[in-house]
Amino acid sequence: MKNQFGKSLRSQMEKAGIKESELADALSYDATYISKWINGSKLPSERNAERIIGQMADCFAAHSRLPEEAEREVQRQQSLAELKMAYAGDRSYLIFQNYNNNEMSFADSRQTLIQLTRAAFVQALDLYDGRIRIAATFDLFRLYGKEFRSLMKGLNDAGVKKVELSLALEPEELVSDYNYYAAGITDTIGSFDYIEMSIVSRKPEQPSILVINDLLCLQVLWSLGGEISAVFSMEHKIISRFAAACQQITETGEKLLDPAEPESLRRTNVQLDSYSDRRQWQFFNEPPAMLFPEEIMDIFIGNAQDESYARYLVKLKNVFAKRTCKARIDLVLYSSMLNEYLTNGNISVGNVSHHLTPEQTRLHLTHLSKVMSENPDVRLYVIRDTVVLSEELRRAPSIFLDTYSLNIENSKKKPNDNYHISMDPRMRGAFEQFFERMLRKPFCNRLTAEDVLRYL
């Protein structure tokens, strides 16, 4: 065991200036337990760990020299988070080592499967500099259920740098349960600063294989009514064989969703084509980079960083004026994002960040209102996220649909750095129904052209 928990515990005891005996009294434990936790020979039991760690954080805060109660609470939360993270790392290491017998093993419960997966994630984060590769030839969303979201959240909380996720879905399931899969995909992409998520069509006769980096491979033998049977291994030679079979399926399968390289988007006119379409569905988790008036487009063109970007902007200006403003569009924005845009003027156009003055942002929204007045088919909805809203939707990436394609962009860190695209009509259709369902939600309200002006 790497004894991350013991090292964290010792460090925090030293900062607080308390001895093993004092901490033992605060926890009502014998001092020998504290000593074993510090030297790494034992860990608190999984059943009692959360309570013990909470009491430790309380004890450290009580001995803090900070004068303000608010400062002590911040310190308590930091201690709590550090100890929990260290404990999770050591616990996962033990689980992983206990299962590692260098041969194929049998797992007969869903709990064991989830435990193995979580332990492999923790090990991969440590061994591969925060980079996770997950390949599955089956429906991870269904097999893991709600735990899939928990596993993904755990990666994000642990500071993962990059996730490569390949999986296979049955198109019939995608069509029949569109909301489940569209929500799962958007939540997964929205959970990470950088993820490359690819989905292929699964064939019923294909084996159900999972490979995590070169640390774990498993094959699900059957899954029925919540019961699972699987074989797994941590032996490198076995993992490499499973990985080869998995790669063959994920690379040759019919593509349902693929990540897109940022530099290829402008070159292939993906966004220009979408804005040119006669029917568009646009959900922005950022300021609306569309329907700028000519005055602002001319400013962008004049300040273009190079000739290639200038040519792109000229095309975009023409598309907005001749195509987009005449299309049928359902545009959804966060109410808070509109207000933030009016305050800071930051916006991305064609993967380049721009800053507009307050007058220019007002001109942009005034022009949008004018377009809406002239074309009733341009419909603007706002999500009033100042009220209670599920975290799933709050962190959802931007979704752009036209009659041919689906584009998903998570631009929280850098525009187009986390971009996915699909030309498959089943995937696109699932997201169209997901989008239309969102428009009917009580928190999604349609604005008139006059309502837009009230934001000014």
C-alpha positions in Angstrom: 0.0 0.0 0.0 1.3 3.5 -0.9 0.0 4.9 2.5 -1.4 8.1 1.1 -3.9 8.1 4.0 -1.2 7.8 6.6 0.9 10.5 5.1 -2.0 12.9 4.8 -3.1 12.1 8.4 0.4 12.8 9.8 0.7 16.0 7.9 -2.6 17.3 9.2 -1.8 16.3 12.7 1.5 18.2 12.5 -0.3 21.3 11.2 -2.8 21.2 13.9 -0.1 20.5 16.6 -1.8 17.4 18.1 -0.4 14.1 19.2 -1.6 10.6 18.5 -3.0 10.3 22.0 -5.0 13.5 21.6 -6.5 12.4 18.3 -7.3 9.0 19.8 -9.2 10.7 22.7 -11.2 12.8 20.2 -12.2 9.7 18.2 -12.7 7.5 21.2 -10.2 5.0 19.8 -7.1 3.3 21.2 -3.9 5.2 20.3 -2.5 2.0 18.6 -5.2 2.4 15.9 -3.9 5.9 15.1 -0.4 4.6 15.0 -1.3 1.8 12.5 -3.3 4.3 10.3 -0.3 6.6 10.2 2.3 3.9 9.4 0.0 2.3 6.8 -0.3 -1.1 8.4 -4.1 -0.7 8.6 -6.9 1.5 7.3 -10.1 2.5 9.0 -12.8 0.0 8.0 -14.9 0.9 5.0 -18.0 0.9 7.1 -16.7 3.5 9.6 -14.3 5.5 7.4 -16.7 8.4 6.6 -17.5 8.9 10.2 -13.9 8.7 11.4 -12.6 11.0 8.7 -15.3 13.5 9.6 -14.4 13.4 13.3 -10.7 13.9 12.3 -11.5 17.0 10.3 -13.6 18.4 13.2 -10.7 17.8 15.5 -8.1 19.5 13.3 -10.4 22.5 12.9 -11.0 22.7 16.6 -7.2 22.9 17.1 -6.7 25.5 14.3 -5.0 28.7 15.1 -7.2 30.6 12.6 -9.2 33.4 14.3 -12.3 33.4 12.1 -14.9 30.6 12.2 -15.4 30.9 8.5 -11.7 30.3 7.9 -11.7 27.3 10.2 -14.7 25.8 8.3 -12.8 26.2 5.0 -9.8 24.4 6.6 -12.1 21.7 7.9 -13.5 21.1 4.4 -10.0 21.0 2.9 -8.9 18.4 5.5 -12.0 16.4 4.9 -11.5 16.3 1.1 -7.8 15.5 1.4 -8.3 12.6 3.8 -11.2 11.2 1.8 -9.2 11.3 -1.4 -6.2 9.7 0.3 -8.3 7.0 1.8 -10.0 6.2 -1.5 -6.7 5.8 -3.2 -5.3 3.4 -0.5 -8.6 1.4 -0.4 -8.7 1.1 -4.2 -5.1 -0.1 -4.2 -5.8 -2.8 -1.7 -8.9 -3.9 -3.6 -6.9 -4.1 -6.8 -4.0 -6.0 -5.3 -6.4 -8.5 -3.6 -7.9 -9.4 -6.9 -4.6 -9.5 -8.8 -3.8 -13.2 -8.9 -2.3 -13.1 -12.4 -5.0 -15.3 -14.0 -8.6 -15.2 -15.0 -11.0 -14.8 -12.1 -14.8 -14.9 -11.8 -17.0 -12.1 -10.6 -20.6 -13.0 -9.8 -22.0 -9.7 -8.6 -22.6 -6.2 -10.0 -21.0 -4.8 -6.8 -17.8 -6.6 -7.5 -17.8 -5.3 -11.1 -18.2 -1.7 -10.0 -15.6 -2.1 -7.2 -13.1 -3.5 -9.7 -13.8 -0.7 -12.2 -13.4 2.1 -9.6 -10.2 0.5 -8.3 -8.8 0.3 -11.9 -9.7 4.0 -12.4 -7.8 5.1 -9.3 -4.7 3.0 -10.3 -4.8 4.4 -13.9 -5.0 8.0 -12.6 -1.9 7.4 -10.5 0.1 5.4 -13.1 -0.8 7.2 -16.3 -0.6 10.9 -15.3 -4.4 11.3 -15.0 -5.2 9.8 -18.4 -7.9 7.1 -18.7 -8.6 4.8 -21.6 -11.9 2.9 -21.4 -13.0 0.6 -24.2 -16.2 -1.4 -24.0 -18.0 -3.4 -26.7 -21.3 -3.2 -24.8 -23.7 -0.7 -23.2 -21.9 0.7 -20.2 -24.8 3.0 -19.4 -27.2 0.1 -18.9 -24.9 -2.3 -17.2 -23.6 0.1 -14.6 -26.9 2.1 -14.3 -26.7 5.0 -11.9 -23.2 3.9 -10.8 -21.9 4.9 -14.3 -22.5 8.6 -13.5 -20.9 8.1 -10.1 -17.8 6.5 -11.6 -17.5 9.4 -14.1 -18.0 11.9 -11.3 -15.3 10.2 -9.3 -12.8 10.6 -12.2 -13.6 14.3 -12.5 -13.3 14.8 -8.7 -9.9 13.1 -8.8 -8.6 15.5 -11.3 -8.5 13.4 -14.5 -6.8 15.2 -17.3 -8.1 13.2 -20.3 -10.6 10.5 -20.9 -10.7 8.3 -24.0 -14.1 6.4 -23.9 -15.1 4.0 -26.7 -18.3 2.0 -26.4 -20.9 0.2 -28.4 -24.7 0.7 -28.3 -27.5 -1.1 -30.0 -29.2 1.5 -32.3 -32.6 0.1 -31.6 -32.2 0.9 -27.9 -30.9 4.3 -28.8 -34.1 5.0 -30.8 -36.6 3.6 -28.3 -35.1 5.1 -25.2 -33.8 8.4 -26.7 -34.0 10.5 -23.5 -32.0 8.0 -21.4 -29.1 7.8 -23.9 -29.0 11.4 -24.9 -29.0 12.5 -21.3 -26.2 9.9 -20.5 -24.1 11.1 -23.4 -24.4 14.8 -22.7 -23.8 14.3 -19.0 -20.7 12.3 -19.7 -19.2 14.8 -22.2 -20.3 17.7 -19.9 -18.5 16.1 -16.9 -15.0 16.5 -18.2 -12.8 19.3 -19.5 -11.5 17.0 -22.1 -13.0 13.7 -23.3 -12.8 11.8 -26.6 -16.0 9.7 -26.7 -16.7 7.4 -29.6 -19.7 5.2 -30.0 -20.3 2.5 -32.6 -23.2 0.3 -33.4 -23.2 -3.0 -31.5 -24.1 -6.3 -33.0 -25.9 -8.9 -30.8 -23.3 -11.6 -31.5 -20.4 -9.6 -30.4 -18.7 -10.4 -27.0 -19.2 -7.9 -24.1 -15.6 -6.8 -23.3 -14.3 -4.0 -21.1 -10.6 -2.9 -21.1 -9.3 -0.1 -18.8 -5.8 1.1 -19.9 -3.6 -2.0 -19.6 -4.7 -2.7 -16.0 -7.9 -4.6 -16.3 -9.9 -6.6 -18.8 -13.2 -8.4 -18.3 -15.9 -10.1 -20.3 -19.5 -10.1 -19.2 -20.9 -13.6 -19.7 -24.5 -12.7 -18.9 -26.5 -10.0 -17.3 -30.1 -10.5 -16.3 -32.4 -8.8 -13.9 -29.5 -7.0 -12.1 -27.5 -10.2 -11.8 -24.1 -10.3 -13.5 -21.6 -12.9 -14.3 -18.1 -12.0 -15.7 -14.6 -13.2 -16.0 -11.7 -10.7 -15.5 -7.9 -10.5 -15.4 -5.1 -8.2 -14.5 -2.4 -10.2 -16.3 -0.8 -8.1 -19.1 -0.7 -10.9 -21.7 -4.4 -11.6 -21.2 -5.3 -7.9 -21.2 -3.5 -7.4 -24.6 -5.5 -10.1 -26.2 -8.8 -8.8 -24.9 -7.7 -5.3 -26.0 -7.0 -6.4 -29.5 -10.5 -8.0 -29.8 -12.1 -4.9 -28.3 -10.2 -2.6 -30.7 -11.3 -4.6 -33.7 -14.9 -4.2 -32.8 -14.8 -0.5 -31.8 -12.7 0.6 -34.9 -14.7 -1.3 -37.5 -18.2 -0.8 -36.1 -20.7 1.5 -37.8 -20.0 5.0 -36.3 -22.7 6.6 -34.2 -20.7 9.4 -32.5 -17.1 10.5 -32.9 -14.8 13.2 -31.4 -13.7 15.9 -33.8 -10.3 17.6 -33.9 -10.7 21.3 -33.2 -8.5 22.3 -36.2 -10.7 20.3 -38.6 -13.9 22.0 -37.8 -13.3 25.3 -39.6 -11.4 23.5 -42.4 -14.4 21.2 -43.2 -17.0 24.0 -42.8 -18.9 22.0 -40.2 -20.4 25.0 -38.5 -21.0 26.9 -41.7 -23.0 24.0 -43.0 -25.0 23.8 -39.8 -25.8 27.5 -39.8 -26.8 27.3 -43.4 -29.4 24.6 -42.9 -33.1 25.4 -43.3 -33.9 23.8 -39.8 -31.8 24.2 -36.7 -31.9 23.3 -33.1 -29.3 25.2 -31.0 -28.7 24.8 -27.2 -25.8 27.0 -26.0 -24.1 26.6 -22.7 -22.1 29.7 -23.7 -23.1 33.1 -25.2 -24.9 32.6 -28.6 -22.2 32.9 -31.3 -24.7 33.4 -34.1 -26.8 36.0 -35.9 -24.3 38.9 -35.4 -25.2 42.1 -37.2 -22.9 43.1 -40.1 -21.2 45.8 -38.1 -19.9 43.3 -35.5 -18.9 40.8 -38.2 -16.9 43.5 -39.9 -15.1 44.2 -36.6 -14.3 40.5 -36.3 -13.0 40.4 -39.9 -10.9 43.5 -39.5 -9.3 42.0 -36.3 -8.8 38.5 -37.8 -5.6 36.9 -36.7 -4.8 35.5 -40.1 -6.1 35.4 -43.7 -7.7 31.9 -43.3 -9.8 33.1 -40.3 -10.8 36.3 -42.1 -12.1 34.2 -45.1 -14.0 32.0 -42.7 -15.6 35.1 -41.1 -16.6 36.5 -44.4 -18.4 33.2 -45.3 -20.0 33.2 -41.8 -21.2 36.8 -42.3 -22.9 35.9 -45.6 -24.4 32.7 -44.0 -25.9 34.7 -41.1 -27.4 37.4 -43.4 -28.7 35.1 -46.2 -29.4 31.8 -44.6 -29.5 31.7 -40.8 -31.9 34.6 -40.4 -34.4 33.0 -42.7 -34.2 29.5 -41.3 -36.5 27.9 -38.7 -34.6 27.8 -35.5 -35.2 26.8 -31.9 -32.5 28.5 -29.9 -32.1 27.7 -26.2 -30.0 29.8 -23.8 -29.4 30.0 -20.1 -30.9 33.2 -18.7 -27.8 33.7 -16.5 -25.5 33.3 -19.5 -27.3 36.1 -21.3 -26.8 38.4 -18.3 -23.1 37.3 -18.0 -22.5 38.0 -21.7 -24.0 41.5 -21.4 -21.6 42.1 -18.4 -18.3 40.7 -19.7 -18.8 40.6 -23.5 -16.7 37.4 -23.9 -17.7 35.2 -26.9 -16.1 32.6 -29.2 -16.6 32.6 -32.9 -15.0 29.9 -35.1 -12.9 28.7 -32.2 -11.4 32.1 -31.6 -12.2 34.2 -28.5 -13.4 37.7 -28.8 -14.3 40.5 -26.4 -17.2 42.9 -27.2 -17.9 46.2 -25.6 -21.2 46.6 -23.7 -22.5 48.6 -26.7 -21.6 45.8 -29.1 -23.3 43.1 -27.0 -26.4 45.2 -26.8 -26.2 45.7 -30.6 -25.9 41.9 -31.0 -29.0 41.1 -28.9 -31.0 44.0 -30.5 -30.2 42.5 -33.9 -31.3 39.1 -32.6 -34.6 40.6 -31.5 -35.0 42.3 -35.0 -34.5 38.9 -36.7 -37.1 37.3 -34.5 -39.6 40.1 -35.3 -39.0 39.6 -39.1 -39.0 35.8 -39.0 -41.4 34.2 -36.4 -39.7 30.9 -37.1 -36.6 32.1 -35.2 -37.8 31.1 -31.7 -35.7 31.9 -28.6 -36.2 30.0 -25.3 -34.4 30.7 -22.0 -33.8 28.3 -19.1 -34.2 30.3 -15.9 -31.3 28.6 -14.2 -31.4 31.1 -11.3 -34.0 28.7 -9.8 -33.5 25.1 -8.9 -32.2 23.1 -11.9 -30.8 19.6 -12.1 -27.0 19.4 -12.2 -27.4 17.1 -15.3 -28.8 20.0 -17.4 -26.7 22.7 -15.7 -23.4 21.2 -16.9 -24.8 20.0 -20.2 -22.6 20.8 -23.2 -23.9 22.9 -26.2 -26.0 20.9 -28.6 -26.3 21.9 -32.3 -28.6 20.0 -34.6 -29.6 20.5 -38.3 -31.4 18.1 -40.6 -28.3 16.1 -41.3 -26.0 16.2 -38.3 -25.5 16.4 -34.5 -22.8 18.4 -32.9 -21.9 18.5 -29.2 -19.5 21.0 -27.8 -18.3 21.4 -24.2 -16.5 24.7 -24.3 -16.0 25.4 -20.5 -12.2 25.6 -20.8 -11.5 26.3 -24.5 -13.9 26.6 -27.5 -14.2 23.5 -29.6 -11.5 21.6 -27.6 -14.1 19.0 -26.6 -16.2 18.5 -29.7 -18.2 15.5 -30.9 -20.2 15.0 -34.1 -22.6 12.4 -35.6 -24.0 12.0 -39.1 -26.0 8.9 -38.1 -29.8 9.5 -38.4 -30.6 7.4 -35.4 -28.2 9.3 -33.1 -29.3 12.6 -34.6 -33.0 11.6 -34.2 -32.5 10.6 -30.6 -31.1 14.1 -29.8 -33.8 15.8 -31.8 -36.4 14.2 -29.6 -34.3 15.0 -26.5 -34.2 18.6 -27.6 -38.0 18.8 -28.3 -38.7 17.3 -24.9 -36.5 19.9 -23.3 -38.6 22.7 -24.9 -41.7 21.4 -23.2 -40.2 21.5 -19.7 -41.6 24.1 -17.3 -38.2 25.7 -16.8 -37.8 26.4 -20.6 -39.7 29.6 -21.5 -40.2 31.1 -24.9 -39.3 34.8 -25.3 -40.8 37.3 -27.7 -38.7 39.8 -29.6 -39.8 42.4 -27.0 -38.7 40.1 -24.2 -35.2 39.9 -25.6 -34.9 43.7 -25.4 -35.8 43.6 -21.7 -32.4 42.0 -21.0 -30.9 45.2 -22.2 
